[in-house]
């Protein structure tokens, strides 16, 4: 768990690492804070809903990494 003051740095580090595949329990972004927000709100990842128990995101190679700023009150 990270303090909210560390969220911007955590998000920037995640964006710089630029992972190709993300797997979450179905729609569960618990403790993912800014990373979960980023994945759901940017065009960088394509959500794959083919699985009943997990949510999968694939990195879209045709889209540059979208650096987003967290709005006030975002997780």
Secondary structure, DSSP 8 states (H G I E B T S, - for coil): ---GGGHHHHHHHHHHH--SEEEEETT--TT-HHHHHHHHHSSSEEEE---SSEEEEEE-TTS--------TT--
